[in-house]
Amino acid sequence: MTEMLRAPAEVKYAEELDWLESVDDGPKPFSWRLSPRMVRLFVLGSERSDGLDREIPQKWFGDRSFVERAIVTLASDRGLLLIGDPGTGKSWLAELLAAAISRNSTLVVQGTAGTTEDHIKYSWNVSMVIAKGQSRDSMIPSPIMTAMEHGVIGRFEELTRSTSDVQDALISILSEKYVSIPELDDDNIVFAQPGFSIIATANSRDRGVNDLSSALKRRFNFVRIPVVTNKKSEAEIVRFRTVELLRRHNIDLELPPTLLDILLRSFADLRAAAASAQSDDGRLESALSTAEQIGVLEDAILHSNFFGDRTLKAETLAGSLVGSLARRTPEDLAILNKYWHGVVEPRSKKEGGEWQGFLEGGRQAIATLS
Amino acid sequence: MSTFGALRRQLDDAAETFAGSPGALSEILTGMVDDVDRALGERLEIFPVCHHSPASALAMARRLRDKQPQVIYLELCEDLRPLLDELRTCRLPVALQAFATELDGFPESWGPLSVVAPITEASAEYQAIAYALDTPGVELVLVDRSSDHVFQWHPREEPGRPAEEAALHGDAVGVEIGDLRPRFAELEEHLLHHGKVRHWSEWWDQYVEQPLAGADYDTYRQVMVLIGGLFRRLRPHDAAKLDRDEDRERHMWTRMREHLAATGADPERCLYVCGAFHAASRVEEFGLDAARTDFEISPRTATNWLYGLIPSSHSAIEAQFGLAPGSVSIAAATYDKAVSRGGVKPYTLKGQQKGRRPGTKPPAAPVAVADQLSEFLSKPAQRDPLDEAELLGWCVDIVRLARRNGYLSSTADAIAVYETSILLAGMRGRARPTLYDFQDAAVTCIEKDTVPGRRDVRRLCEIMLGGDRIGEVGYQSMPPLAQDVFERLAPLGYDMTKRAVHRVLLDLNADPELEPCSHLLWVLRRLMPEHAVRPIMGSRRLGERSVQESWDVALGHHQRALIELGYEGVTVEQVLEQRLRRSVWEPKATAADALQAVEEAILFLGGRRFTDELGARAVELLAAERSVDDAPDVLRRVRRLLAHYRATEPALPEWCERFVTTGYAQYCTLLPTAFVAEDVGVRQVAAMLGFLASMESLALSLGCDRAQLELAVRQSHPETPGKIALLWAARFQLGVLTIGELRERCAELLANPLVVPSFPQYLSGFVQALEAAPVLTPFVVEVISGAFARLPDEVLLPWLPTLIQTLREEAPELVPVLIREAGRTFPATLTAVDAWVPPWTAPSGPGGAEVATATGAGAAGGPVTGLLAAHPAAADALAALLGCEGGWKTLTPAGSAPGHDASGGSPEVAALVARHPATVDAVAALLCGGAAV
């Protein structure tokens, strides 16, 4: 296989999935490649009590019951809608589930304001239509239609970003499980094969941009993914994702635990500040999610790797944090300035260590941006 | 070779395999089996239970029917025994309560002490209680330490109560039979993690409750003791010292041996019901045949314990014992289902039944203990097959309930919930979905992005499964006070046991017989928590009587508070009297507190004797007070009380007179110090002056001397602006300072730019002084107006907020007086403002008295003049009394009177009046009207 910047989960974990498939003796619904229990094990990792010969690492961090509910939904008649704040790992969970169940997580439709019904159903190759007329050959099936034809999981990212009429195109797909192609005289219905289902994600912050119709809501089971606030699991997630990114960039760089701790504590502080703020002006625009932390860390690592001395320093981390979070001037900068002088400064005096560098780096970054 | 030899060997092997050597692990594993061996080998049959475990309750019912024991020993505070008979009249869950306010031997800060032991229907202990109470000849003996010992054994350095909130239980210490939970957090976390469950109740349900559902008695006992032994062995080393579990076990065994020795009961016919944790006990006192030890049960303290039943609820139990929300309700539902499925008939308390006597059945020969554990531990649990009808019923019900709560759920959802429940259960390795699986499935399929109503699907599931059951204490089991309250409120025709808030309307004019009810409601309002009885309309204050009242009564909801009131007395009046008496005799009580107590005694209790007693105490407190912090409060209250007594009694009570004279002397003494002391505010000094000024005539008539006050004022040398203003006002009141001098001083202050910033404080002092010298009101208005007029904007504008703040904070009740006066002084219409001349700048003659005379001459000819002229005797007598010389002036018709007053006879004025007669007509009408009145 050619080299990929980011391999989809089924490619990345292909060997692991193969192995799981080989030892899986549980009942598998429809055409699933793994049984529900094995899917859970793939996502949440194995434990000694599972009695497997090898260890399966945990890939998604969160409550067990969310994963169980999601898997069970896919085995039932309904679609799965993962809803939550940005950066809570919805898409990652969707990808893992699709990879584990059908070994294909790439049948994705990205919901945007410009998404049309064609993106969900099918469109036509115009030149072929002119040359040969309308036929199955000149039809371009959408990822969802492809998923139906193959009996696998199709994904719909950011469902609420697409307009209501486009969303409603999913209703018949989820109910009748077929798409008719009225332009054709025969062979004009694509039936979904067993195993087909849809995993959609929606951002709870944008809810109301294009609210789902009741009819569509009814056809989805909602699983709400909360923001991770448990420090231990958050550290796990950040470390896990960062290591993966570093590997992707072929960067050999140590992630000092003290810096990870500084990052986590800063985010926890800023979240607490956002929660107690009275108005939007007192709140950073960023959702301060775990993904955002990963972004900050990645940015700092890349910066140190290419412009620094290949070690991650607190100054760089601070600069990257300010750079990523200061989106609005002057509001965000003012909040960060307040944080730096009200929290980081006393802490650097009290605890010293890396906090001092963090203080300096942050100050400089704020000064540069102001 | 003991019964469990094979199992021990197997566990030894396992320990060796996993830990590498048969060390600590082996000790724990085989130790657990030893525990089982010992507990089952005991002559006295031990029945291990776990709280809120339907399996325990069912096994208990079965065992009781089977064995028909004559004596039941129960792990419950021994002093709660008399309460158990009262359970008949209650609807469960209720809690047995021991309550103490008069402490002995405990730190005062712990009080009041309260111990609650909730009893639910789905519990093994209830089965035992119901069997014992309803079967003649059966004795129920509570053997655990008494409520007193609960606190005796409580570590002293910790506060005496747990912090958790439990709505119905208040902040009582909870005791429960069969508390079975890992004793440290890591173990519980480990069990939950590997059991793949969310909380302890679910773990218990999956790994113990369900496998034990159909188990026989031996298996049940062995498994329970095994788990008890496990938690007992896996606990921190110092736990034994802290939790006093072993002391409790010693206590229980000692009591049981004592009872057996005293009654000579046959141990074969006895049953000891205790938590599985205690069944695996290893104390030396364990067993009937244990050797005597030097364990002595310490005597109880002299704390006066009172006992009663209070209503409880599933949620209160969950909150108090840290269980997952809904777990007790789910346990109750499981129990109900098991009962309805048949197979075992549980005991219920239903009045005093004439059941058959026990003992007709010969005691079963003790059966040798067989090893049931090996099989239980090695085989997968026998689980119930899928109960399709039941699951379908749940699915349909939850959808219906969700619809009623605003969800757009339909039959399709019911189907989806059904399917999802089965899939979830399969994924979690259960053949049959548990209630927890069902709950998860319902949330997955029905819950969308928002919750449309007040309750979400998870909560709806709990409601559907029986919801939060709230107990009720029957009328007969209530303390006399609560019964008395219900009887006295009977005329209102409201079912006091209902938990809903009830609106009561009282028309006291139309139904004067409801007066006592209204009175009782006011007393309850004073004694009970805020929302128990709440007046919507009507008030009770001195000198007021409501014609109509409307109340929100929620006594059913606050049954616990009412029952706890019952611990304090037999009637609410008695409780109130005690509380008032206590409040005035507290070491920290002040004169203001005592006056408040007097006021409340008049309002709620009536009767001169008690109020006189409280009043006398108020005098004592006042005389002993060295601080004047409460002076404003004292002044307000004593004024109100004096007004009340003057209006209702022929003479003031003796204590009132003493209070006034004591207060006069006291405040005169403290006045000079208060004026200079930094920690005494202007408000306090003003209140003292107010007391001295307004009570002066009464005090003087009772023998006080005004010279005392004059001296006190002369000795006062305040330094702060507010107090200086007060002193000036006081001197004005005493006649030492004239209004002209006051005016002059204020003008000087305003003219001096160095003092101007402190002018608001002077102003605030003057405003406060109105308390003592109300005649100064026009002057204060004048000073404020002067300040507004004379100060430049740059000084005035930053001032205004301060001024408003000062007035609002320090003289809220005097502001209306000022505003009224300002309203009188300033013109009412915009046009009048132009021509308006402030009274204090109006050109006046040589003296104020002459102005008055001139005004009087101007008004000549009115009805008042007519009246005075017609009856000169009264005016003559007054003039003679005041020493006013000069005779009557001759009246001439208005307008033509010559004299020194130019304005009176000026033709311009006459012309003006003639041109605009309306004003004069209106004034005339007003004066005539006034005269008529």
Interface residues (C-beta under 8 A of the other chain):
Chain A: P27 P36 R37 R40 E47 S49 R64 S65 E68 R69 I71 V72 T73 A75 S76 D77 R78 I83 A202 S204 R207 L212 S214 K217 R218 N221 F222 V223 R224
Chain B: H194 K196 R198 L408 S410 A412 D413 A416 E419 T420 L423 L424 G426 M427 R428 D440 A441 V443 T444 C445 E447 K448 D449
